[in-house]
Amino acid sequence: MKMTGHSILNFLNLIYVSLRPVESCWSVLLITSRLVINAADREIKMDDETHSPVSSSLTARELEVLGHIADGLSNREIAHELTLTLGTVKWHTRQIYNKLGVNSRTQAVAHAQAVGLFDTKPAPSTSPTFQPQHNLPAQITSFIGREQEIAEIKALLSSRRLLTLTGSPGTGKTRLSLQVAEQVINDFKHGVFFVELAPLQDPTLVVHTIAHAIESARFANEPADRTSATLKSLIHKLSGKKVLLILDNYEHVLDAANVVADLLAALPQLTVMITSREALFLTTEKSAS
């Protein structure tokens, strides 16, 4: 059939009208796809911007705790591994949860792996890997003489776990004990702690005073453990740790001699050096005057 120019024009118009809905649908789909893709890109970007600063805000200690969590250690095992109290580990764990926006150990580890927190290892330290903790008071004057006494006391400390320096008031027992402590500090991996007992009148406060001295020295920049200072809690703090305690002026609280005996019995790595006008008369005690 022969088609005229008019009929051809009508046919083309029909095709155009027929295709217009299809073209419109494809246009709508294309626009919608682009909107979805842009929204997804913005969400990913916002997610990256949200997580990156949060993750980087974790302190070195929190990252260390998080690493042990990933290794499957319990809070108590982490406390033992890092020489922290159980309460301090729990506090760090809560900080990790808050900063990562999670509610459980599993979520914390999954988030850390997703953002690559475990991919970056801390740079090797050029300083010694361990510095013993201590609270030894700074000495204003130089210590001159008494080298023979110092050598003898150091030798006794290497073989005896309870050493009492006895003598009359003003003979320099405290100063001598501090001088010895400074020279043996590296022999006690977990610290040397000086405990001043002269102000005490109540022997029942000895345990609290020892615990307070250790806490103040070791956790000055961390939250204090709110556990009451009992003999049991003090033993828990020192369990498995090689520590030297210097208990100064014990003559004021001789009725608390059993505290020293109980600590030594429960803590095989503990060494105690006492200054006192009188000996404690414990079975494991070695006196030097």
CYANA upper distance limits for C-alpha pairs under 8 A (distance plus 0.5 A):
  3 MET  CA      7 SER  CA      6.43
  3 MET  CA      8 ILE  CA      6.88
  4 THR  CA      8 ILE  CA      6.72
  5 GLY  CA      9 LEU  CA      6.71
  6 HIS  CA     10 ASN  CA      6.80
  7 SER  CA     11 PHE  CA      6.65
  8 ILE  CA     12 LEU  CA      6.74
  9 LEU  CA     13 ASN  CA      6.71
 10 ASN  CA     14 LEU  CA      6.74
 11 PHE  CA     15 ILE  CA      6.89
 12 LEU  CA     16 TYR  CA      6.69
 13 ASN  CA     17 VAL  CA      6.60
 14 LEU  CA     18 SER  CA      6.58
 15 ILE  CA     19 LEU  CA      6.70
 16 TYR  CA     20 ARG  CA      6.69
 17 VAL  CA     21 PRO  CA      8.35
 18 SER  CA     22 VAL  CA      8.42
 19 LEU  CA     23 GLU  CA      6.71
 20 ARG  CA     24 SER  CA      6.62
 21 PRO  CA     25 CYS  CA      6.65
 22 VAL  CA     26 TRP  CA      6.79
 23 GLU  CA     27 SER  CA      6.65
 24 SER  CA     28 VAL  CA      6.66
 25 CYS  CA     29 LEU  CA      6.62
 26 TRP  CA     30 LEU  CA      6.49
 27 SER  CA     31 ILE  CA      6.62
 28 VAL  CA     32 THR  CA      6.52
 29 LEU  CA     33 SER  CA      6.51
 30 LEU  CA     34 ARG  CA      6.74
 31 ILE  CA     35 LEU  CA      6.79
 32 THR  CA     36 VAL  CA      6.74
 33 SER  CA     37 ILE  CA      6.63
 34 ARG  CA     38 ASN  CA      6.58
 35 LEU  CA     39 ALA  CA      6.57
 36 VAL  CA     40 ALA  CA      6.66
 37 ILE  CA     41 ASP  CA      6.67
 38 ASN  CA     42 ARG  CA      6.67
 39 ALA  CA     43 GLU  CA      6.68
 40 ALA  CA     44 ILE  CA      6.67
 41 ASP  CA     45 LYS  CA      6.62
 42 ARG  CA     46 MET  CA      6.53
 43 GLU  CA     47 ASP  CA      6.49
 44 ILE  CA     48 ASP  CA      6.65
 45 LYS  CA     49 GLU  CA      6.64
 46 MET  CA     50 THR  CA      6.48
 47 ASP  CA     51 HIS  CA      6.61
 48 ASP  CA     52 SER  CA      6.37
 49 GLU  CA     53 PRO  CA      7.40
 50 THR  CA     54 VAL  CA      7.19
 51 HIS  CA     55 SER  CA      6.42
 51 HIS  CA    100 LEU  CA      8.07
 51 HIS  CA    115 VAL  CA      7.98
 52 SER  CA     56 SER  CA      6.65
 52 SER  CA    115 VAL  CA      8.04
 53 PRO  CA     57 SER  CA      6.62
 54 VAL  CA     58 LEU  CA      7.74
 54 VAL  CA     99 LYS  CA      6.26
 54 VAL  CA    100 LEU  CA      6.79
 55 SER  CA     99 LYS  CA      7.66
 55 SER  CA    100 LEU  CA      7.05
 55 SER  CA    112 ALA  CA      8.30
 55 SER  CA    115 VAL  CA      8.26
 55 SER  CA    117 LEU  CA      7.85
 57 SER  CA     99 LYS  CA      8.00
 58 LEU  CA     62 GLU  CA      6.31
 58 LEU  CA     63 LEU  CA      6.77
 58 LEU  CA     96 ILE  CA      7.56
 58 LEU  CA     99 LYS  CA      7.75
 59 THR  CA     63 LEU  CA      6.72
 60 ALA  CA     64 GLU  CA      6.69
 61 ARG  CA     65 VAL  CA      6.72
 61 ARG  CA     92 HIS  CA      8.44
 62 GLU  CA     66 LEU  CA      6.49
 62 GLU  CA     92 HIS  CA      6.44
 62 GLU  CA     93 THR  CA      7.93
 62 GLU  CA     95 GLN  CA      8.25
 62 GLU  CA     96 ILE  CA      7.02
 63 LEU  CA     67 GLY  CA      6.59
 64 GLU  CA     68 HIS  CA      7.03
 65 VAL  CA     69 ILE  CA      6.75
 65 VAL  CA     78 ILE  CA      7.52
 65 VAL  CA     89 VAL  CA      7.97
 65 VAL  CA     92 HIS  CA      7.84
 65 VAL  CA     93 THR  CA      7.87
 66 LEU  CA     70 ALA  CA      6.74
 66 LEU  CA     93 THR  CA      8.16
 66 LEU  CA     96 ILE  CA      8.05
 66 LEU  CA    108 ALA  CA      8.38
 66 LEU  CA    109 VAL  CA      7.89
 67 GLY  CA     71 ASP  CA      6.90
 67 GLY  CA    118 PHE  CA      8.04
 68 HIS  CA     72 GLY  CA      7.01
 68 HIS  CA     73 LEU  CA      6.19
 68 HIS  CA     78 ILE  CA      7.05
 69 ILE  CA     73 LEU  CA      5.96
 69 ILE  CA     74 SER  CA      7.60
 69 ILE  CA     78 ILE  CA      8.43
 69 ILE  CA    105 ARG  CA      7.45
 69 ILE  CA    109 VAL  CA      7.94
 70 ALA  CA    109 VAL  CA      6.24
 73 LEU  CA     77 GLU  CA      6.19
 73 LEU  CA     78 ILE  CA      6.58
 74 SER  CA     78 ILE  CA      6.64
 75 ASN  CA     79 ALA  CA      6.62
 75 ASN  CA     86 LEU  CA      7.04
 75 ASN  CA     89 VAL  CA      6.74
 75 ASN  CA     90 LYS  CA      7.34
 76 ARG  CA     80 HIS  CA      6.86
 76 ARG  CA     86 LEU  CA      6.33
 77 GLU  CA     81 GLU  CA      6.59
 78 ILE  CA     82 LEU  CA      6.53
 78 ILE  CA     84 LEU  CA      8.36
 78 ILE  CA     89 VAL  CA      7.66
 79 ALA  CA     83 THR  CA      6.11
 79 ALA  CA     84 LEU  CA      5.10
 79 ALA  CA     85 THR  CA      6.07
 79 ALA  CA     86 LEU  CA      5.98
 79 ALA  CA     88 THR  CA      8.40
 79 ALA  CA     89 VAL  CA      6.60
 80 HIS  CA     84 LEU  CA      7.01
 80 HIS  CA     85 THR  CA      8.36
 84 LEU  CA     88 THR  CA      6.85
 84 LEU  CA     89 VAL  CA      7.29
 85 THR  CA     89 VAL  CA      7.04
 85 THR  CA    225 ASP  CA      7.30
 85 THR  CA    237 LYS  CA      7.15
 86 LEU  CA     90 LYS  CA      6.83
 86 LEU  CA    225 ASP  CA      8.39
 87 GLY  CA     91 TRP  CA      6.73
 87 GLY  CA    224 ALA  CA      8.46
 87 GLY  CA    225 ASP  CA      5.91
 87 GLY  CA    226 ARG  CA      8.01
 88 THR  CA     92 HIS  CA      6.79
 88 THR  CA    222 GLU  CA      7.66
 88 THR  CA    223 PRO  CA      6.94
 88 THR  CA    224 ALA  CA      7.86
 88 THR  CA    225 ASP  CA      7.04
 89 VAL  CA     93 THR  CA      6.64
 90 LYS  CA     94 ARG  CA      6.80
 91 TRP  CA     95 GLN  CA      6.88
 91 TRP  CA    223 PRO  CA      8.24
 92 HIS  CA     96 ILE  CA      6.76
 93 THR  CA     97 TYR  CA      6.81
 94 ARG  CA     98 ASN  CA      6.69
 95 GLN  CA     99 LYS  CA      6.61
 96 ILE  CA    100 LEU  CA      6.54
 96 ILE  CA    108 ALA  CA      8.10
 97 TYR  CA    101 GLY  CA      6.20
 97 TYR  CA    102 VAL  CA      5.47
 97 TYR  CA    103 ASN  CA      6.41
 97 TYR  CA    104 SER  CA      7.67
 97 TYR  CA    108 ALA  CA      7.13
 98 ASN  CA    102 VAL  CA      7.18
100 LEU  CA    108 ALA  CA      7.37
100 LEU  CA    111 HIS  CA      7.88
102 VAL  CA    107 GLN  CA      6.32
102 VAL  CA    108 ALA  CA      6.45
103 ASN  CA    107 GLN  CA      7.19
103 ASN  CA    108 ALA  CA      8.02
104 SER  CA    108 ALA  CA      6.69
105 ARG  CA    109 VAL  CA      6.70
106 THR  CA    110 ALA  CA      6.65
107 GLN  CA    111 HIS  CA      6.50
108 ALA  CA    112 ALA  CA      6.61
109 VAL  CA    113 GLN  CA      6.67
110 ALA  CA    114 ALA  CA      6.63
111 HIS  CA    115 VAL  CA      6.80
112 ALA  CA    116 GLY  CA      6.52
112 ALA  CA    117 LEU  CA      5.53
112 ALA  CA    118 PHE  CA      7.21
113 GLN  CA    117 LEU  CA      6.59
113 GLN  CA    118 PHE  CA      6.73
116 GLY  CA    120 THR  CA      7.84
125 SER  CA    129 THR  CA      7.75
131 GLN  CA    189 LYS  CA      8.48
132 PRO  CA    185 ILE  CA      7.59
132 PRO  CA    186 ASN  CA      7.17
132 PRO  CA    188 PHE  CA      7.61
132 PRO  CA    189 LYS  CA      6.12
132 PRO  CA    190 HIS  CA      6.00
132 PRO  CA    191 GLY  CA      5.31
132 PRO  CA    192 VAL  CA      8.00
133 GLN  CA    190 HIS  CA      6.80
133 GLN  CA    191 GLY  CA      4.90
133 GLN  CA    192 VAL  CA      7.07
133 GLN  CA    193 PHE  CA      8.49
133 GLN  CA    217 ALA  CA      7.43
133 GLN  CA    218 ARG  CA      6.76
134 HIS  CA    191 GLY  CA      5.76
134 HIS  CA    192 VAL  CA      5.31
134 HIS  CA    193 PHE  CA      5.79
134 HIS  CA    194 PHE  CA      8.26
134 HIS  CA    217 ALA  CA      6.60
134 HIS  CA    218 ARG  CA      7.98
135 ASN  CA    192 VAL  CA      7.62
135 ASN  CA    193 PHE  CA      6.02
135 ASN  CA    194 PHE  CA      6.67
135 ASN  CA    213 ALA  CA      8.20
135 ASN  CA    214 ILE  CA      8.48
135 ASN  CA    217 ALA  CA      5.84
136 LEU  CA    178 LEU  CA      7.64
136 LEU  CA    182 GLU  CA      8.37
136 LEU  CA    192 VAL  CA      8.01
136 LEU  CA    193 PHE  CA      7.11
136 LEU  CA    194 PHE  CA      6.33
143 PHE  CA    179 GLN  CA      7.93
146 ARG  CA    150 ILE  CA      6.78
147 GLU  CA    151 ALA  CA      6.66
148 GLN  CA    152 GLU  CA      6.75
149 GLU  CA    153 ILE  CA      6.64
150 ILE  CA    154 LYS  CA      6.62
150 ILE  CA    176 LEU  CA      7.96
150 ILE  CA    179 GLN  CA      8.33
150 ILE  CA    180 VAL  CA      6.58
151 ALA  CA    155 ALA  CA      6.71
152 GLU  CA    156 LEU  CA      6.76
153 ILE  CA    157 LEU  CA      6.66
153 ILE  CA    180 VAL  CA      7.91
153 ILE  CA    288 ALA  CA      8.31
154 LYS  CA    158 SER  CA      6.88
154 LYS  CA    180 VAL  CA      7.26
154 LYS  CA    184 VAL  CA      7.94
155 ALA  CA    159 SER  CA      7.39
156 LEU  CA    160 ARG  CA      6.16
156 LEU  CA    163 LEU  CA      7.97
157 LEU  CA    161 ARG  CA      7.04
157 LEU  CA    162 LEU  CA      8.29
157 LEU  CA    163 LEU  CA      7.48
157 LEU  CA    271 THR  CA      8.18
160 ARG  CA    271 THR  CA      8.20
160 ARG  CA    286 LYS  CA      7.78
161 ARG  CA    264 LEU  CA      8.22
161 ARG  CA    270 LEU  CA      7.42
161 ARG  CA    271 THR  CA      4.93
161 ARG  CA    272 VAL  CA      6.48
161 ARG  CA    273 MET  CA      8.47
161 ARG  CA    284 THR  CA      8.14
161 ARG  CA    285 GLU  CA      8.37
162 LEU  CA    271 THR  CA      6.56
162 LEU  CA    272 VAL  CA      5.40
162 LEU  CA    273 MET  CA      6.43
162 LEU  CA    274 ILE  CA      8.22
162 LEU  CA    284 THR  CA      6.90
162 LEU  CA    285 GLU  CA      5.56
162 LEU  CA    286 LYS  CA      6.69
163 LEU  CA    272 VAL  CA      6.90
163 LEU  CA    273 MET  CA      5.33
163 LEU  CA    274 ILE  CA      6.68
163 LEU  CA    285 GLU  CA      6.39
163 LEU  CA    286 LYS  CA      5.38
163 LEU  CA    287 SER  CA      6.25
163 LEU  CA    288 ALA  CA      7.78
164 THR  CA    273 MET  CA      6.23
164 THR  CA    274 ILE  CA      4.98
164 THR  CA    275 THR  CA      6.17
164 THR  CA    276 SER  CA      7.48
164 THR  CA    279 ALA  CA      7.02
164 THR  CA    280 LEU  CA      8.45
164 THR  CA    285 GLU  CA      7.50
164 THR  CA    286 LYS  CA      6.69
164 THR  CA    287 SER  CA      5.20
164 THR  CA    288 ALA  CA      6.62
165 LEU  CA    173 LYS  CA      6.96
165 LEU  CA    177 SER  CA      8.43
165 LEU  CA    273 MET  CA      7.99
165 LEU  CA    274 ILE  CA      6.48
165 LEU  CA    275 THR  CA      5.25
165 LEU  CA    276 SER  CA      6.84
165 LEU  CA    287 SER  CA      6.46
165 LEU  CA    288 ALA  CA      5.43
165 LEU  CA    289 SER  CA      6.06
166 THR  CA    173 LYS  CA      7.75
166 THR  CA    275 THR  CA      6.48
166 THR  CA    276 SER  CA      5.61
166 THR  CA    277 ARG  CA      5.63
166 THR  CA    278 GLU  CA      6.42
166 THR  CA    279 ALA  CA      7.06
166 THR  CA    287 SER  CA      7.30
166 THR  CA    288 ALA  CA      6.64
166 THR  CA    289 SER  CA      5.33
167 GLY  CA    171 THR  CA      6.98
167 GLY  CA    173 LYS  CA      7.59
167 GLY  CA    276 SER  CA      7.37
167 GLY  CA    277 ARG  CA      5.59
167 GLY  CA    278 GLU  CA      7.88
167 GLY  CA    289 SER  CA      6.21
168 SER  CA    277 ARG  CA      6.18
169 PRO  CA    277 ARG  CA      7.57
172 GLY  CA    176 LEU  CA      6.51
173 LYS  CA    177 SER  CA      6.65
173 LYS  CA    275 THR  CA      6.57
173 LYS  CA    276 SER  CA      8.42
174 THR  CA    178 LEU  CA      6.79
174 THR  CA    248 ASP  CA      7.10
174 THR  CA    275 THR  CA      6.99
175 ARG  CA    179 GLN  CA      6.73
176 LEU  CA    180 VAL  CA      6.78
177 SER  CA    181 ALA  CA      6.60
177 SER  CA    246 ILE  CA      8.04
177 SER  CA    273 MET  CA      8.18
177 SER  CA    275 THR  CA      8.04
178 LEU  CA    182 GLU  CA      6.72
179 GLN  CA    183 GLN  CA      7.11
180 VAL  CA    184 VAL  CA      6.88
181 ALA  CA    185 ILE  CA      6.27
181 ALA  CA    192 VAL  CA      7.68
184 VAL  CA    188 PHE  CA      7.81
185 ILE  CA    189 LYS  CA      8.49
185 ILE  CA    191 GLY  CA      7.55
185 ILE  CA    192 VAL  CA      6.71
188 PHE  CA    192 VAL  CA      7.24
188 PHE  CA    242 LYS  CA      5.87
188 PHE  CA    243 VAL  CA      5.86
188 PHE  CA    244 LEU  CA      6.96
189 LYS  CA    241 LYS  CA      8.07
189 LYS  CA    242 LYS  CA      6.15
189 LYS  CA    243 VAL  CA      7.38
190 HIS  CA    241 LYS  CA      6.33
190 HIS  CA    242 LYS  CA      5.92
190 HIS  CA    243 VAL  CA      5.95
191 GLY  CA    242 LYS  CA      7.78
191 GLY  CA    243 VAL  CA      5.68
191 GLY  CA    244 LEU  CA      7.03
192 VAL  CA    243 VAL  CA      6.36
192 VAL  CA    244 LEU  CA      5.20
192 VAL  CA    245 LEU  CA      6.46
192 VAL  CA    246 ILE  CA      8.06
193 PHE  CA    213 ALA  CA      7.49
193 PHE  CA    214 ILE  CA      6.87
193 PHE  CA    217 ALA  CA      8.27
193 PHE  CA    243 VAL  CA      8.31
193 PHE  CA    244 LEU  CA      6.88
193 PHE  CA    245 LEU  CA      5.57
193 PHE  CA    246 ILE  CA      6.60
194 PHE  CA    213 ALA  CA      7.71
194 PHE  CA    245 LEU  CA      6.69
194 PHE  CA    246 ILE  CA      5.26
194 PHE  CA    247 LEU  CA      6.89
194 PHE  CA    248 ASP  CA      7.90
195 VAL  CA    209 THR  CA      7.65
195 VAL  CA    210 ILE  CA      6.50
195 VAL  CA    213 ALA  CA      6.62
195 VAL  CA    245 LEU  CA      7.84
195 VAL  CA    246 ILE  CA      6.43
195 VAL  CA    247 LEU  CA      5.51
195 VAL  CA    248 ASP  CA      6.55
196 GLU  CA    247 LEU  CA      6.89
196 GLU  CA    248 ASP  CA      5.61
196 GLU  CA    249 ASN  CA      7.47
197 LEU  CA    206 VAL  CA      7.97
197 LEU  CA    209 THR  CA      8.21
197 LEU  CA    247 LEU  CA      7.34
197 LEU  CA    248 ASP  CA      6.21
197 LEU  CA    249 ASN  CA      6.11
197 LEU  CA    250 TYR  CA      6.69
197 LEU  CA    252 HIS  CA      7.61
197 LEU  CA    253 VAL  CA      8.14
198 ALA  CA    248 ASP  CA      7.64
198 ALA  CA    249 ASN  CA      5.85
198 ALA  CA    250 TYR  CA      7.77
198 ALA  CA    252 HIS  CA      6.73
200 LEU  CA    205 LEU  CA      7.82
200 LEU  CA    206 VAL  CA      8.36
200 LEU  CA    252 HIS  CA      7.25
200 LEU  CA    253 VAL  CA      7.70
201 GLN  CA    252 HIS  CA      7.12
201 GLN  CA    253 VAL  CA      7.43
202 ASP  CA    206 VAL  CA      8.30
202 ASP  CA    253 VAL  CA      7.49
203 PRO  CA    252 HIS  CA      8.48
203 PRO  CA    253 VAL  CA      5.40
203 PRO  CA    254 LEU  CA      7.94
203 PRO  CA    255 ASP  CA      6.64
203 PRO  CA    256 ALA  CA      5.78
204 THR  CA    256 ALA  CA      7.47
205 LEU  CA    209 THR  CA      6.61
206 VAL  CA    210 ILE  CA      6.73
206 VAL  CA    253 VAL  CA      8.17
206 VAL  CA    256 ALA  CA      7.59
206 VAL  CA    259 VAL  CA      8.30
207 VAL  CA    211 ALA  CA      6.69
207 VAL  CA    229 ALA  CA      7.15
207 VAL  CA    230 THR  CA      6.99
207 VAL  CA    231 LEU  CA      6.60
207 VAL  CA    234 LEU  CA      7.83
207 VAL  CA    259 VAL  CA      7.74
208 HIS  CA    212 HIS  CA      6.52
208 HIS  CA    229 ALA  CA      5.55
208 HIS  CA    230 THR  CA      7.45
209 THR  CA    213 ALA  CA      6.74
210 ILE  CA    214 ILE  CA      6.90
211 ALA  CA    215 GLU  CA      6.61
211 ALA  CA    229 ALA  CA      6.92
211 ALA  CA    234 LEU  CA      6.61
212 HIS  CA    216 SER  CA      6.48
213 ALA  CA    217 ALA  CA      6.82
214 ILE  CA    218 ARG  CA      6.57
215 GLU  CA    219 PHE  CA      5.95
215 GLU  CA    220 ALA  CA      7.72
215 GLU  CA    224 ALA  CA      7.62
216 SER  CA    220 ALA  CA      5.79
219 PHE  CA    223 PRO  CA      7.64
219 PHE  CA    224 ALA  CA      7.41
227 THR  CA    233 SER  CA      7.85
228 SER  CA    233 SER  CA      7.89
229 ALA  CA    233 SER  CA      6.64
229 ALA  CA    234 LEU  CA      7.08
230 THR  CA    234 LEU  CA      6.68
231 LEU  CA    235 ILE  CA      6.65
231 LEU  CA    259 VAL  CA      8.16
232 LYS  CA    236 HIS  CA      6.76
233 SER  CA    237 LYS  CA      6.77
234 LEU  CA    238 LEU  CA      6.94
235 ILE  CA    239 SER  CA      6.31
235 ILE  CA    263 LEU  CA      7.12
235 ILE  CA    266 ALA  CA      7.50
235 ILE  CA    267 LEU  CA      7.60
238 LEU  CA    243 VAL  CA      8.17
238 LEU  CA    267 LEU  CA      7.77
238 LEU  CA    270 LEU  CA      8.48
239 SER  CA    267 LEU  CA      6.64
240 GLY  CA    267 LEU  CA      7.69
240 GLY  CA    268 PRO  CA      8.50
240 GLY  CA    269 GLN  CA      7.28
241 LYS  CA    269 GLN  CA      6.67
241 LYS  CA    270 LEU  CA      7.68
242 LYS  CA    269 GLN  CA      5.35
242 LYS  CA    270 LEU  CA      6.19
242 LYS  CA    271 THR  CA      8.31
243 VAL  CA    269 GLN  CA      7.33
243 VAL  CA    270 LEU  CA      5.68
243 VAL  CA    271 THR  CA      6.76
244 LEU  CA    270 LEU  CA      6.68
244 LEU  CA    271 THR  CA      5.33
244 LEU  CA    272 VAL  CA      6.18
244 LEU  CA    273 MET  CA      7.82
245 LEU  CA    270 LEU  CA      8.19
245 LEU  CA    271 THR  CA      6.86
245 LEU  CA    272 VAL  CA      5.31
245 LEU  CA    273 MET  CA      6.68
246 ILE  CA    272 VAL  CA      6.50
246 ILE  CA    273 MET  CA      5.33
246 ILE  CA    274 ILE  CA      6.18
246 ILE  CA    275 THR  CA      8.27
247 LEU  CA    272 VAL  CA      7.84
247 LEU  CA    273 MET  CA      6.85
247 LEU  CA    274 ILE  CA      5.28
247 LEU  CA    275 THR  CA      6.96
248 ASP  CA    274 ILE  CA      6.33
248 ASP  CA    275 THR  CA      5.42
248 ASP  CA    276 SER  CA      7.40
249 ASN  CA    274 ILE  CA      7.99
249 ASN  CA    275 THR  CA      5.84
249 ASN  CA    276 SER  CA      5.37
249 ASN  CA    277 ARG  CA      7.93
250 TYR  CA    254 LEU  CA      6.65
250 TYR  CA    274 ILE  CA      7.34
250 TYR  CA    275 THR  CA      6.79
250 TYR  CA    276 SER  CA      5.54
250 TYR  CA    277 ARG  CA      8.31
251 GLU  CA    276 SER  CA      5.58
251 GLU  CA    277 ARG  CA      6.31
251 GLU  CA    278 GLU  CA      6.63
253 VAL  CA    257 ALA  CA      8.08
254 LEU  CA    280 LEU  CA      7.16
256 ALA  CA    260 VAL  CA      8.10
257 ALA  CA    261 ALA  CA      7.15
257 ALA  CA    280 LEU  CA      6.63
257 ALA  CA    282 LEU  CA      8.23
258 ASN  CA    262 ASP  CA      6.51
259 VAL  CA    263 LEU  CA      6.66
260 VAL  CA    264 LEU  CA      6.70
260 VAL  CA    272 VAL  CA      8.42
261 ALA  CA    265 ALA  CA      6.65
261 ALA  CA    282 LEU  CA      7.66
262 ASP  CA    266 ALA  CA      6.69
263 LEU  CA    267 LEU  CA      6.37
263 LEU  CA    270 LEU  CA      8.31
264 LEU  CA    268 PRO  CA      6.86
264 LEU  CA    270 LEU  CA      6.79
264 LEU  CA    271 THR  CA      7.99
279 ALA  CA    287 SER  CA      7.33
280 LEU  CA    285 GLU  CA      8.02
281 PHE  CA    285 GLU  CA      7.15
